[in-house]
Amino acid sequence: MKGSRMINPMVYRFLILCLALSACGANARTKGLQTGLVVLNASRDTVLQVSRTREKQIVEDCLAKTPQCTKAEVRSQVDDWRSKVDPVFAALDKAYRVLSSAGLLSDMKSASEALAAIAEAVKLSKELKP
Amino acid sequence: MIDIERALAIGNVALKAIDMIEMAARTFTNAMATGKMQLSSALDELKQMHETLKTDRDKTDSDIDKKFK
């Protein structure tokens, strides 16, 4: 016999190393995605707050500063603002969807795509001028 | 003849290896489960964004209708 049918201990070590490395890789990837989610949530909350404040300001300014301000004028100003902020919400929407897809997969490509989409959404959020 | 001591030693090494494989597999499974949780969290947050945005815009539209008749 002489242990000829036993698996070589070196093979066990290699197998354990592979499993441990894949576990560490998966963990780092997951942590990266979780951090991305936190950053994305913070951006979303900021953009929502900015949008809410700006719309309120448009309505109040129209009433206070120009008493002759018409409903059509205020409507037009609000629509202008929404056309400015909508691409930011679209980028946030895309980032959430790509992030959720990356959560289903386990490859690095999907994770880097998710992080790129998050970076784009954060960039647009920062560029938004009320 | 079977060498009992050698057989026991090999068995011991095999058991330890199985323990280590099981531990690594459990860590891997936990990491995967956390990754799956990411999916539902991201979709929940997205849903919340659209709901809040709709509520805010409805309020603005309602204010415009009330204040500008």
N, CA and C atoms of all chains as a GROMACS GRO file, in nm:
protein
  597
    1MET      N    1   0.084  -0.120   0.000
    1MET     CA    2   0.000   0.000   0.000
    1MET      C    3   0.088   0.126   0.000
    2LYS      N    4   0.158   0.150   0.110
    2LYS     CA    5   0.250   0.263   0.125
    2LYS      C    6   0.179   0.396   0.092
    3GLY      N    7   0.050   0.402   0.122
    3GLY     CA    8  -0.022   0.528   0.103
    3GLY      C    9  -0.032   0.571  -0.043
    4SER      N   10  -0.017   0.475  -0.135
    4SER     CA   11  -0.017   0.514  -0.276
    4SER      C   12  -0.154   0.565  -0.322
    5ARG      N   13  -0.263   0.523  -0.253
    5ARG     CA   14  -0.397   0.568  -0.294
    5ARG      C   15  -0.442   0.693  -0.217
    6MET      N   16  -0.358   0.736  -0.121
    6MET     CA   17  -0.392   0.857  -0.045
    6MET      C   18  -0.356   0.981  -0.128
    7ILE      N   19  -0.428   1.089  -0.102
    7ILE     CA   20  -0.395   1.214  -0.172
    7ILE      C   21  -0.273   1.274  -0.104
    8ASN      N   22  -0.184   1.318  -0.184
    8ASN     CA   23  -0.062   1.378  -0.134
    8ASN      C   24  -0.093   1.500  -0.045
    9PRO      N   25  -0.031   1.510   0.075
    9PRO     CA   26  -0.057   1.627   0.161
    9PRO      C   27  -0.033   1.761   0.090
   10MET      N   28   0.057   1.761  -0.007
   10MET     CA   29   0.083   1.885  -0.081
   10MET      C   30  -0.041   1.928  -0.161
   11VAL      N   31  -0.114   1.827  -0.210
   11VAL     CA   32  -0.237   1.858  -0.285
   11VAL      C   33  -0.340   1.919  -0.191
   12TYR      N   34  -0.350   1.864  -0.067
   12TYR     CA   35  -0.441   1.921   0.032
   12TYR      C   36  -0.405   2.067   0.060
   13ARG      N   37  -0.273   2.090   0.081
   13ARG     CA   38  -0.229   2.227   0.111
   13ARG      C   39  -0.266   2.322  -0.002
   14PHE      N   40  -0.246   2.275  -0.125
   14PHE     CA   41  -0.278   2.360  -0.241
   14PHE      C   42  -0.428   2.390  -0.246
   15LEU      N   43  -0.508   2.285  -0.219
   15LEU     CA   44  -0.654   2.300  -0.222
   15LEU      C   45  -0.700   2.401  -0.116
   16ILE      N   46  -0.642   2.389   0.005
   16ILE     CA   47  -0.678   2.480   0.114
   16ILE      C   48  -0.638   2.623   0.078
   17LEU      N   49  -0.518   2.636   0.021
   17LEU     CA   50  -0.470   2.769  -0.018
   17LEU      C   51  -0.564   2.832  -0.121
   18CYS      N   52  -0.608   2.750  -0.219
   18CYS     CA   53  -0.699   2.801  -0.322
   18CYS      C   54  -0.830   2.848  -0.260
   19LEU      N   55  -0.886   2.766  -0.170
   19LEU     CA   56  -1.013   2.802  -0.106
   19LEU      C   57  -0.998   2.928  -0.021
   20ALA      N   58  -0.887   2.935   0.055
   20ALA     CA   59  -0.864   3.052   0.140
   20ALA      C   60  -0.848   3.178   0.056
   21LEU      N   61  -0.773   3.167  -0.055
   21LEU     CA   62  -0.752   3.284  -0.141
   21LEU      C   63  -0.883   3.330  -0.205
   22SER      N   64  -0.964   3.232  -0.249
   22SER     CA   65  -1.090   3.271  -0.312
   22SER      C   66  -1.183   3.334  -0.208
   23ALA      N   67  -1.177   3.284  -0.083
   23ALA     CA   68  -1.260   3.343   0.023
   23ALA      C   69  -1.216   3.486   0.050
   24CYS      N   70  -1.085   3.509   0.057
   24CYS     CA   71  -1.033   3.644   0.082
   24CYS      C   72  -1.070   3.736  -0.033
   25GLY      N   73  -1.056   3.688  -0.158
   25GLY     CA   74  -1.088   3.769  -0.275
   25GLY      C   75  -1.235   3.808  -0.275
   26ALA      N   76  -1.321   3.710  -0.247
   26ALA     CA   77  -1.465   3.736  -0.244
   26ALA      C   78  -1.498   3.837  -0.135
   27ASN      N   79  -1.428   3.826  -0.022
   27ASN     CA   80  -1.453   3.917   0.089
   27ASN      C   81  -1.414   4.061   0.054
   28ALA      N   82  -1.296   4.078  -0.008
   28ALA     CA   83  -1.250   4.212  -0.046
   28ALA      C   84  -1.345   4.272  -0.149
   29ARG      N   85  -1.391   4.191  -0.242
   29ARG     CA   86  -1.484   4.236  -0.345
   29ARG      C   87  -1.615   4.283  -0.281
   30THR      N   88  -1.666   4.199  -0.188
   30THR     CA   89  -1.792   4.233  -0.121
   30THR      C   90  -1.778   4.363  -0.042
   31LYS      N   91  -1.663   4.378   0.028
   31LYS     CA   92  -1.643   4.501   0.106
   31LYS      C   93  -1.638   4.623   0.013
   32GLY      N   94  -1.575   4.606  -0.102
   32GLY     CA   95  -1.569   4.716  -0.200
   32GLY      C   96  -1.708   4.756  -0.246
   33LEU      N   97  -1.791   4.657  -0.274
   33LEU     CA   98  -1.928   4.685  -0.319
   33LEU      C   99  -2.011   4.749  -0.207
   34GLN      N  100  -1.989   4.701  -0.084
   34GLN     CA  101  -2.064   4.758   0.028
   34GLN      C  102  -2.026   4.905   0.050
   35THR      N  103  -1.896   4.935   0.038
   35THR     CA  104  -1.851   5.073   0.051
   35THR      C  105  -1.913   5.158  -0.060
   36GLY      N  106  -1.917   5.100  -0.182
   36GLY     CA  107  -1.979   5.170  -0.295
   36GLY      C  108  -2.125   5.202  -0.266
   37LEU      N  109  -2.195   5.109  -0.204
   37LEU     CA  110  -2.337   5.131  -0.172
   37LEU      C  111  -2.354   5.246  -0.073
   38VAL      N  112  -2.264   5.251   0.026
   38VAL     CA  113  -2.271   5.359   0.126
   38VAL      C  114  -2.248   5.495   0.059
   39VAL      N  115  -2.147   5.501  -0.029
   39VAL     CA  116  -2.115   5.626  -0.100
   39VAL      C  117  -2.233   5.667  -0.189
   40LEU      N  118  -2.290   5.569  -0.257
   40LEU     CA  119  -2.403   5.595  -0.347
   40LEU      C  120  -2.524   5.647  -0.268
   41ASN      N  121  -2.550   5.588  -0.152
   41ASN     CA  122  -2.662   5.634  -0.069
   41ASN      C  123  -2.641   5.778  -0.024
   42ALA      N  124  -2.517   5.810   0.012
   42ALA     CA  125  -2.487   5.948   0.058
   42ALA      C  126  -2.510   6.046  -0.057
   43SER      N  127  -2.466   6.010  -0.178
   43SER     CA  128  -2.487   6.097  -0.295
   43SER      C  129  -2.635   6.114  -0.324
   44ARG      N  130  -2.706   6.003  -0.321
   44ARG     CA  131  -2.851   6.008  -0.348
   44ARG      C  132  -2.921   6.102  -0.249
   45ASP      N  133  -2.888   6.088  -0.119
   45ASP     CA  134  -2.953   6.172  -0.018
   45ASP      C  135  -2.922   6.320  -0.041
   46THR      N  136  -2.796   6.348  -0.079
   46THR     CA  137  -2.757   6.487  -0.104
   46THR      C  138  -2.835   6.544  -0.224
   47VAL      N  139  -2.841   6.466  -0.334
   47VAL     CA  140  -2.910   6.516  -0.454
   47VAL      C  141  -3.060   6.534  -0.427
   48LEU      N  142  -3.119   6.441  -0.352
   48LEU     CA  143  -3.262   6.454  -0.318
   48LEU      C  144  -3.286   6.582  -0.237
   49GLN      N  145  -3.196   6.606  -0.141
   49GLN     CA  146  -3.209   6.725  -0.055
   49GLN      C  147  -3.193   6.853  -0.137
   50VAL      N  148  -3.092   6.854  -0.225
   50VAL     CA  149  -3.067   6.972  -0.309
   50VAL      C  150  -3.189   6.997  -0.399
   51SER      N  151  -3.242   6.891  -0.458
   51SER     CA  152  -3.355   6.905  -0.549
   51SER      C  153  -3.480   6.957  -0.476
   52ARG      N  154  -3.505   6.900  -0.358
   52ARG     CA  155  -3.621   6.942  -0.277
   52ARG      C  156  -3.611   7.091  -0.242
   53THR      N  157  -3.492   7.131  -0.194
   53THR     CA  158  -3.470   7.270  -0.153
   53THR      C  159  -3.484   7.365  -0.272
   54ARG      N  160  -3.426   7.324  -0.387
   54ARG     CA  161  -3.429   7.411  -0.505
   54ARG      C  162  -3.571   7.432  -0.556
   55GLU      N  163  -3.651   7.326  -0.559
   55GLU     CA  164  -3.789   7.340  -0.606
   55GLU      C  165  -3.870   7.432  -0.515
   56LYS      N  166  -3.848   7.415  -0.384
   56LYS     CA  167  -3.918   7.500  -0.287
   56LYS      C  168  -3.876   7.646  -0.306
   57GLN      N  169  -3.747   7.666  -0.328
   57GLN     CA  170  -3.692   7.799  -0.347
   57GLN      C  171  -3.749   7.866  -0.473
   58ILE      N  172  -3.761   7.788  -0.580
   58ILE     CA  173  -3.816   7.843  -0.706
   58ILE      C  174  -3.958   7.895  -0.682
   59VAL      N  175  -4.039   7.814  -0.615
   59VAL     CA  176  -4.179   7.853  -0.590
   59VAL      C  177  -4.185   7.975  -0.500
   60GLU      N  178  -4.107   7.975  -0.392
   60GLU     CA  179  -4.111   8.086  -0.296
   60GLU      C  180  -4.055   8.215  -0.358
   61ASP      N  181  -3.946   8.203  -0.432
   61ASP     CA  182  -3.886   8.321  -0.495
   61ASP      C  183  -3.982   8.385  -0.594
   62CYS      N  184  -4.050   8.301  -0.668
   62CYS     CA  185  -4.143   8.351  -0.768
   62CYS      C  186  -4.256   8.430  -0.700
   63LEU      N  187  -4.302   8.379  -0.586
   63LEU     CA  188  -4.410   8.448  -0.513
   63LEU      C  189  -4.360   8.576  -0.448
   64ALA      N  190  -4.242   8.568  -0.384
   64ALA     CA  191  -4.192   8.681  -0.305
   64ALA      C  192  -4.133   8.793  -0.389
   65LYS      N  193  -4.050   8.757  -0.484
   65LYS     CA  194  -3.976   8.859  -0.559
   65LYS      C  195  -4.056   8.923  -0.672
   66THR      N  196  -4.135   8.843  -0.736
   66THR     CA  197  -4.214   8.899  -0.847
   66THR      C  198  -4.361   8.863  -0.829
   67PRO      N  199  -4.436   8.956  -0.775
   67PRO     CA  200  -4.578   8.927  -0.748
   67PRO      C  201  -4.658   8.895  -0.875
   68GLN      N  202  -4.604   8.941  -0.989
   68GLN     CA  203  -4.677   8.914  -1.114
   68GLN      C  204  -4.644   8.776  -1.171
   69CYS      N  205  -4.563   8.704  -1.102
   69CYS     CA  206  -4.519   8.572  -1.150
   69CYS      C  207  -4.640   8.480  -1.176
   70THR      N  208  -4.642   8.421  -1.293
   70THR     CA  209  -4.757   8.338  -1.330
   70THR      C  210  -4.726   8.190  -1.305
   71LYS      N  211  -4.833   8.114  -1.308
   71LYS     CA  212  -4.819   7.969  -1.289
   71LYS      C  213  -4.733   7.910  -1.401
   72ALA      N  214  -4.750   7.961  -1.521
   72ALA     CA  215  -4.672   7.910  -1.636
   72ALA      C  216  -4.523   7.936  -1.617
   73GLU      N  217  -4.491   8.054  -1.562
   73GLU     CA  218  -4.350   8.087  -1.540
   73GLU      C  219  -4.286   7.995  -1.436
   74VAL      N  220  -4.356   7.980  -1.324
   74VAL     CA  221  -4.299   7.895  -1.218
   74VAL      C  222  -4.290   7.750  -1.265
   75ARG      N  223  -4.389   7.710  -1.341
   75ARG     CA  224  -4.389   7.573  -1.396
   75ARG      C  225  -4.268   7.552  -1.488
   76SER      N  226  -4.242   7.654  -1.569
   76SER     CA  227  -4.130   7.646  -1.663
   76SER      C  228  -3.996   7.640  -1.588
   77GLN      N  229  -3.984   7.721  -1.480
   77GLN     CA  230  -3.859   7.720  -1.402
   77GLN      C  231  -3.838   7.584  -1.333
   78VAL      N  232  -3.948   7.530  -1.281
   78VAL     CA  233  -3.938   7.399  -1.214
   78VAL      C  234  -3.900   7.291  -1.317
   79ASP      N  235  -3.961   7.298  -1.434
   79ASP     CA  236  -3.929   7.199  -1.539
   79ASP      C  237  -3.784   7.211  -1.586
   80ASP      N  238  -3.734   7.336  -1.594
   80ASP     CA  239  -3.593   7.358  -1.630
   80ASP      C  240  -3.501   7.290  -1.528
   81TRP      N  241  -3.534   7.312  -1.400
   81TRP     CA  242  -3.453   7.252  -1.294
   81TRP      C  243  -3.457   7.099  -1.304
   82ARG      N  244  -3.576   7.046  -1.327
   82ARG     CA  245  -3.589   6.899  -1.335
   82ARG      C  246  -3.511   6.842  -1.453
   83SER      N  247  -3.507   6.917  -1.563
   83SER     CA  248  -3.430   6.866  -1.678
   83SER      C  249  -3.279   6.868  -1.648
   84LYS      N  250  -3.239   6.955  -1.554
   84LYS     CA  251  -3.097   6.960  -1.514
   84LYS      C  252  -3.062   6.846  -1.418
   85VAL      N  253  -3.156   6.816  -1.327
   85VAL     CA  254  -3.127   6.718  -1.222
   85VAL      C  255  -3.159   6.574  -1.264
   86ASP      N  256  -3.244   6.558  -1.364
   86ASP     CA  257  -3.283   6.422  -1.406
   86ASP      C  258  -3.166   6.333  -1.453
   87PRO      N  259  -3.067   6.390  -1.529
   87PRO     CA  260  -2.954   6.304  -1.566
   87PRO      C  261  -2.876   6.251  -1.445
   88VAL      N  262  -2.874   6.329  -1.336
   88VAL     CA  263  -2.805   6.283  -1.214
   88VAL      C  264  -2.882   6.166  -1.152
   89PHE      N  265  -3.015   6.180  -1.149
   89PHE     CA  266  -3.096   6.069  -1.096
   89PHE      C  267  -3.084   5.946  -1.186
   90ALA      N  268  -3.073   5.968  -1.316
   90ALA     CA  269  -3.057   5.855  -1.409
   90ALA      C  270  -2.924   5.783  -1.382
   91ALA      N  271  -2.819   5.862  -1.356
   91ALA     CA  272  -2.687   5.802  -1.326
   91ALA      C  273  -2.691   5.725  -1.195
   92LEU      N  274  -2.762   5.780  -1.096
   92LEU     CA  275  -2.776   5.710  -0.968
   92LEU      C  276  -2.855   5.581  -0.987
   93ASP      N  277  -2.961   5.588  -1.066
   93ASP     CA  278  -3.043   5.470  -1.096
   93ASP      C  279  -2.958   5.360  -1.160
   94LYS      N  280  -2.878   5.401  -1.260
   94LYS     CA  281  -2.793   5.304  -1.330
   94LYS      C  282  -2.692   5.240  -1.233
   95ALA      N  283  -2.633   5.325  -1.149
   95ALA     CA  284  -2.532   5.276  -1.054
   95ALA      C  285  -2.592   5.173  -0.958
   96TYR      N  286  -2.714   5.200  -0.909
   96TYR     CA  287  -2.780   5.104  -0.819
   96TYR      C  288  -2.805   4.971  -0.891
   97ARG      N  289  -2.848   4.979  -1.017
   97ARG     CA  290  -2.879   4.856  -1.091
   97ARG      C  291  -2.752   4.774  -1.121
   98VAL      N  292  -2.645   4.844  -1.161
   98VAL     CA  293  -2.520   4.773  -1.191
   98VAL      C  294  -2.464   4.712  -1.062
   99LEU      N  295  -2.478   4.788  -0.952
   99LEU     CA  296  -2.430   4.737  -0.822
   99LEU      C  297  -2.507   4.612  -0.781
  100SER      N  298  -2.638   4.614  -0.803
  100SER     CA  299  -2.717   4.497  -0.763
  100SER      C  300  -2.683   4.376  -0.850
  101SER      N  301  -2.652   4.399  -0.978
  101SER     CA  302  -2.611   4.287  -1.064
  101SER      C  303  -2.477   4.232  -1.018
  102ALA      N  304  -2.386   4.323  -0.980
  102ALA     CA  305  -2.254   4.280  -0.933
  102ALA      C  306  -2.268   4.197  -0.804
  103GLY      N  307  -2.372   4.226  -0.726
  103GLY     CA  308  -2.397   4.149  -0.604
  103GLY      C  309  -2.434   4.005  -0.632
  104LEU      N  310  -2.489   3.981  -0.751
  104LEU     CA  311  -2.529   3.844  -0.790
  104LEU      C  312  -2.410   3.765  -0.844
  105LEU      N  313  -2.316   3.838  -0.906
  105LEU     CA  314  -2.202   3.770  -0.970
  105LEU      C  315  -2.083   3.763  -0.874
  106SER      N  316  -1.975   3.702  -0.920
  106SER     CA  317  -1.859   3.694  -0.832
  106SER      C  318  -1.729   3.730  -0.906
  107ASP      N  319  -1.743   3.788  -1.027
  107ASP     CA  320  -1.621   3.823  -1.101
  107ASP      C  321  -1.578   3.967  -1.072
  108MET      N  322  -1.453   3.996  -1.104
  108MET     CA  323  -1.400   4.129  -1.076
  108MET      C  324  -1.449   4.231  -1.179
  109LYS      N  325  -1.483   4.184  -1.301
  109LYS     CA  326  -1.527   4.275  -1.407
  109LYS      C  327  -1.658   4.346  -1.365
  110SER      N  328  -1.752   4.269  -1.314
  110SER     CA  329  -1.879   4.329  -1.274
  110SER      C  330  -1.860   4.426  -1.158
  111ALA      N  331  -1.765   4.392  -1.066
  111ALA     CA  332  -1.739   4.480  -0.952
  111ALA      C  333  -1.677   4.612  -1.000
  112SER      N  334  -1.583   4.604  -1.095
  112SER     CA  335  -1.521   4.728  -1.141
  112SER      C  336  -1.620   4.811  -1.223
  113GLU      N  337  -1.712   4.745  -1.295
  113GLU     CA  338  -1.816   4.819  -1.368
  113GLU      C  339  -1.909   4.892  -1.270
  114ALA      N  340  -1.941   4.822  -1.161
  114ALA     CA  341  -2.028   4.884  -1.059
  114ALA      C  342  -1.959   5.005  -0.997
  115LEU      N  343  -1.830   4.990  -0.965
  115LEU     CA  344  -1.758   5.101  -0.902
  115LEU      C  345  -1.743   5.219  -1.000
  116ALA      N  346  -1.727   5.188  -1.129
  116ALA     CA  347  -1.717   5.295  -1.230
  116ALA      C  348  -1.851   5.370  -1.241
  117ALA      N  349  -1.962   5.295  -1.238
  117ALA     CA  350  -2.095   5.358  -1.246
  117ALA      C  351  -2.120   5.445  -1.122
  118ILE      N  352  -2.073   5.397  -1.007
  118ILE     CA  353  -2.089   5.475  -0.882
  118ILE      C  354  -2.006   5.604  -0.893
  119ALA      N  355  -1.883   5.591  -0.943
  119ALA     CA  356  -1.795   5.708  -0.956
  119ALA      C  357  -1.858   5.812  -1.048
  120GLU      N  358  -1.919   5.767  -1.158
  120GLU     CA  359  -1.984   5.857  -1.253
  120GLU      C  360  -2.102   5.929  -1.186
  121ALA      N  361  -2.183   5.854  -1.110
  121ALA     CA  362  -2.298   5.914  -1.043
  121ALA      C  363  -2.253   6.017  -0.939
  122VAL      N  364  -2.147   5.985  -0.866
  122VAL     CA  365  -2.096   6.077  -0.764
  122VAL      C  366  -2.041   6.204  -0.831
  123LYS      N  367  -1.972   6.185  -0.944
  123LYS     CA  368  -1.915   6.299  -1.018
  123LYS      C  369  -2.028   6.394  -1.063
  124LEU      N  370  -2.133   6.336  -1.123
  124LEU     CA  371  -2.245   6.419  -1.169
  124LEU      C  372  -2.315   6.489  -1.051
  125SER      N  373  -2.324   6.418  -0.938
  125SER     CA  374  -2.386   6.477  -0.818
  125SER      C  375  -2.307   6.599  -0.772
  126LYS      N  376  -2.173   6.587  -0.776
  126LYS     CA  377  -2.088   6.698  -0.730
  126LYS      C  378  -2.095   6.816  -0.826
  127GLU      N  379  -2.114   6.787  -0.955
  127GLU     CA  380  -2.117   6.894  -1.055
  127GLU      C  381  -2.252   6.968  -1.056
  128LEU      N  382  -2.352   6.910  -0.989
  128LEU     CA  383  -2.485   6.971  -0.991
  128LEU      C  384  -2.486   7.105  -0.919
  129LYS      N  385  -2.528   7.208  -0.992
  129LYS     CA  386  -2.533   7.343  -0.933
  129LYS      C  387  -2.679   7.386  -0.921
  130PRO      N  388  -2.726   7.409  -0.798
  130PRO     CA  389  -2.866   7.450  -0.781
  130PRO      C  390  -2.892   7.588  -0.841
  131MET      N  391   0.104  -0.663   0.562
  131MET     CA  392   0.075  -0.615   0.698
  131MET      C  393   0.039  -0.466   0.695
  132ILE      N  394  -0.057  -0.430   0.778
  132ILE     CA  395  -0.092  -0.287   0.784
  132ILE      C  396  -0.013  -0.222   0.896
  133ASP      N  397   0.052  -0.113   0.865
  133ASP     CA  398   0.126  -0.038   0.964
  133ASP      C  399   0.027   0.053   1.037
  134ILE      N  400  -0.018   0.009   1.159
  134ILE     CA  401  -0.124   0.081   1.232
  134ILE      C  402  -0.084   0.228   1.259
  135GLU      N  403   0.038   0.248   1.307
  135GLU     CA  404   0.081   0.384   1.342
  135GLU      C  405   0.078   0.476   1.221
  136ARG      N  406   0.124   0.423   1.111
  136ARG     CA  407   0.126   0.503   0.987
  136ARG      C  408  -0.017   0.535   0.940
  137ALA      N  409  -0.104   0.433   0.951
  137ALA     CA  410  -0.243   0.453   0.910
  137ALA      C  411  -0.311   0.560   0.996
  138LEU      N  412  -0.283   0.552   1.131
  138LEU     CA  413  -0.342   0.652   1.221
  138LEU      C  414  -0.291   0.793   1.190
  139ALA      N  415  -0.160   0.801   1.164
  139ALA     CA  416  -0.101   0.932   1.134
  139ALA      C  417  -0.162   0.990   1.008
  140ILE      N  418  -0.178   0.907   0.906
  140ILE     CA  419  -0.237   0.954   0.780
  140ILE      C  420  -0.382   0.997   0.803
  141GLY      N  421  -0.455   0.917   0.882
  141GLY     CA  422  -0.595   0.950   0.913
  141GLY      C  423  -0.605   1.083   0.985
  142ASN      N  424  -0.513   1.107   1.078
  142ASN     CA  425  -0.512   1.231   1.155
  142ASN      C  426  -0.490   1.352   1.065
  143VAL      N  427  -0.394   1.338   0.976
  143VAL     CA  428  -0.363   1.448   0.882
  143VAL      C  429  -0.485   1.475   0.793
  144ALA      N  430  -0.549   1.366   0.750
  144ALA     CA  431  -0.666   1.381   0.662
  144ALA      C  432  -0.779   1.454   0.734
  145LEU      N  433  -0.802   1.418   0.863
  145LEU     CA  434  -0.909   1.484   0.940
  145LEU      C  435  -0.882   1.633   0.956
  146LYS      N  436  -0.754   1.664   0.986
  146LYS     CA  437  -0.719   1.807   1.002
  146LYS      C  438  -0.742   1.883   0.871
  147ALA      N  439  -0.702   1.819   0.763
  147ALA     CA  440  -0.719   1.883   0.631
  147ALA      C  441  -0.867   1.906   0.602
  148ILE      N  442  -0.951   1.808   0.635
  148ILE     CA  443  -1.096   1.822   0.611
  148ILE      C  444  -1.152   1.938   0.693
  149ASP      N  445  -1.105   1.947   0.822
  149ASP     CA  446  -1.149   2.058   0.907
  149ASP      C  447  -1.116   2.192   0.843
  150MET      N  448  -0.991   2.204   0.794
  150MET     CA  449  -0.947   2.331   0.735
  150MET      C  450  -1.025   2.363   0.608
  151ILE      N  451  -1.051   2.261   0.528
  151ILE     CA  452  -1.129   2.283   0.405
  151ILE      C  453  -1.270   2.330   0.440
  152GLU      N  454  -1.327   2.267   0.544
  152GLU     CA  455  -1.463   2.304   0.585
  152GLU      C  456  -1.467   2.449   0.632
  153MET      N  457  -1.362   2.489   0.709
  153MET     CA  458  -1.358   2.626   0.759
  153MET      C  459  -1.348   2.726   0.643
  154ALA      N  460  -1.259   2.696   0.548
  154ALA     CA  461  -1.242   2.786   0.433
  154ALA      C  462  -1.370   2.793   0.351
  155ALA      N  463  -1.437   2.678   0.335
  155ALA     CA  464  -1.562   2.675   0.258
  155ALA      C  465  -1.669   2.758   0.327
  156ARG      N  466  -1.672   2.751   0.462
  156ARG     CA  467  -1.772   2.828   0.538
  156ARG      C  468  -1.748   2.978   0.520
  157THR      N  469  -1.621   3.017   0.525
  157THR     CA  470  -1.587   3.159   0.506
  157THR      C  471  -1.632   3.204   0.367
  158PHE      N  472  -1.606   3.120   0.268
  158PHE     CA  473  -1.643   3.152   0.130
  158PHE      C  474  -1.795   3.166   0.117
  159THR      N  475  -1.869   3.073   0.179
  159THR     CA  476  -2.016   3.077   0.173
  159THR      C  477  -2.070   3.204   0.238
  160ASN      N  478  -2.009   3.243   0.354
  160ASN     CA  479  -2.054   3.365   0.422
  160ASN      C  480  -2.032   3.488   0.334
  161ALA      N  481  -1.913   3.490   0.268
  161ALA     CA  482  -1.882   3.604   0.180
  161ALA      C  483  -1.982   3.611   0.066
  162MET      N  484  -2.020   3.497   0.011
  162MET     CA  485  -2.117   3.493  -0.098
  162MET      C  486  -2.254   3.539  -0.049
  163ALA      N  487  -2.292   3.496   0.073
  163ALA     CA  488  -2.422   3.535   0.128
  163ALA      C  489  -2.427   3.686   0.148
  164THR      N  490  -2.317   3.746   0.195
  164THR     CA  491  -2.314   3.891   0.213
  164THR      C  492  -2.329   3.960   0.078
  165GLY      N  493  -2.265   3.903  -0.024
  165GLY     CA  494  -2.276   3.958  -0.158
  165GLY      C  495  -2.419   3.956  -0.208
  166LYS      N  496  -2.494   3.850  -0.176
  166LYS     CA  497  -2.634   3.839  -0.218
  166LYS      C  498  -2.719   3.944  -0.146
  167MET      N  499  -2.683   3.972  -0.017
  167MET     CA  500  -2.757   4.072   0.058
  167MET      C  501  -2.744   4.209  -0.010
  168GLN      N  502  -2.627   4.231  -0.073
  168GLN     CA  503  -2.599   4.355  -0.145
  168GLN      C  504  -2.707   4.382  -0.249
  169LEU      N  505  -2.747   4.274  -0.317
  169LEU     CA  506  -2.845   4.285  -0.424
  169LEU      C  507  -2.974   4.346  -0.372
  170SER      N  508  -3.030   4.289  -0.266
  170SER     CA  509  -3.158   4.338  -0.217
  170SER      C  510  -3.142   4.478  -0.159
  171SER      N  511  -3.028   4.505  -0.091
  171SER     CA  512  -3.008   4.638  -0.034
  171SER      C  513  -3.006   4.744  -0.143
  172ALA      N  514  -2.931   4.718  -0.250
  172ALA     CA  515  -2.918   4.818  -0.357
  172ALA      C  516  -3.053   4.843  -0.422
  173LEU      N  517  -3.130   4.738  -0.445
  173LEU     CA  518  -3.261   4.757  -0.508
  173LEU      C  519  -3.359   4.829  -0.415
  174ASP      N  520  -3.348   4.800  -0.284
  174ASP     CA  521  -3.434   4.871  -0.186
  174ASP      C  522  -3.402   5.020  -0.184
  175GLU      N  523  -3.271   5.051  -0.187
  175GLU     CA  524  -3.229   5.192  -0.184
  175GLU      C  525  -3.275   5.264  -0.310
  176LEU      N  526  -3.268   5.195  -0.423
  176LEU     CA  527  -3.313   5.254  -0.550
  176LEU      C  528  -3.463   5.284  -0.546
  177LYS      N  529  -3.538   5.188  -0.492
  177LYS     CA  530  -3.683   5.205  -0.481
  177LYS      C  531  -3.715   5.326  -0.391
  178GLN      N  532  -3.638   5.335  -0.283
  178GLN     CA  533  -3.658   5.446  -0.188
  178GLN      C  534  -3.630   5.580  -0.257
  179MET      N  535  -3.526   5.583  -0.342
  179MET     CA  536  -3.492   5.707  -0.414
  179MET      C  537  -3.609   5.752  -0.501
  180HIS      N  538  -3.666   5.657  -0.578
  180HIS     CA  539  -3.776   5.693  -0.667
  180HIS      C  540  -3.900   5.736  -0.589
  181GLU      N  541  -3.925   5.669  -0.476
  181GLU     CA  542  -4.042   5.705  -0.396
  181GLU      C  543  -4.028   5.845  -0.338
  182THR      N  544  -3.909   5.874  -0.282
  182THR     CA  545  -3.886   6.007  -0.222
  182THR      C  546  -3.894   6.116  -0.329
  183LEU      N  547  -3.833   6.088  -0.445
  183LEU     CA  548  -3.834   6.186  -0.555
  183LEU      C  549  -3.978   6.215  -0.598
  184LYS      N  550  -4.058   6.109  -0.609
  184LYS     CA  551  -4.198   6.128  -0.652
  184LYS      C  552  -4.275   6.209  -0.547
  185THR      N  553  -4.255   6.177  -0.419
  185THR     CA  554  -4.323   6.250  -0.312
  185THR      C  555  -4.286   6.398  -0.316
  186ASP      N  556  -4.155   6.426  -0.331
  186ASP     CA  557  -4.108   6.565  -0.334
  186ASP      C  558  -4.168   6.641  -0.451
  187ARG      N  559  -4.169   6.578  -0.568
  187ARG     CA  560  -4.220   6.646  -0.688
  187ARG      C  561  -4.371   6.666  -0.683
  188ASP      N  562  -4.440   6.566  -0.627
  188ASP     CA  563  -4.585   6.581  -0.611
  188ASP      C  564  -4.617   6.699  -0.520
  189LYS      N  565  -4.534   6.714  -0.416
  189LYS     CA  566  -4.556   6.824  -0.321
  189LYS      C  567  -4.534   6.959  -0.391
  190THR      N  568  -4.426   6.967  -0.469
  190THR     CA  569  -4.400   7.092  -0.543
  190THR      C  570  -4.516   7.122  -0.637
  191ASP      N  571  -4.561   7.022  -0.712
  191ASP     CA  572  -4.671   7.042  -0.807
  191ASP      C  573  -4.798   7.087  -0.735
  192SER      N  574  -4.821   7.028  -0.619
  192SER     CA  575  -4.940   7.063  -0.541
  192SER      C  576  -4.928   7.207  -0.488
  193ASP      N  577  -4.807   7.246  -0.444
  193ASP     CA  578  -4.784   7.383  -0.397
  193ASP      C  579  -4.809   7.483  -0.509
  194ILE      N  580  -4.761   7.450  -0.629
  194ILE     CA  581  -4.779   7.539  -0.744
  194ILE      C  582  -4.929   7.555  -0.772
  195ASP      N  583  -5.001   7.443  -0.769
  195ASP     CA  584  -5.145   7.449  -0.796
  195ASP      C  585  -5.220   7.532  -0.691
  196LYS      N  586  -5.174   7.521  -0.564
  196LYS     CA  587  -5.242   7.593  -0.456
  196LYS      C  588  -5.211   7.743  -0.462
  197LYS      N  589  -5.082   7.774  -0.482
  197LYS     CA  590  -5.039   7.914  -0.472
  197LYS      C  591  -5.062   7.995  -0.599
  198PHE      N  592  -5.072   7.928  -0.712
  198PHE     CA  593  -5.094   8.001  -0.839
  198PHE      C  594  -5.222   7.950  -0.904
  199LYS      N  595  -5.331   8.018  -0.871
  199LYS     CA  596  -5.459   7.971  -0.927
  199LYS      C  597  -5.500   8.054  -1.049
   0.00000   0.00000   0.00000
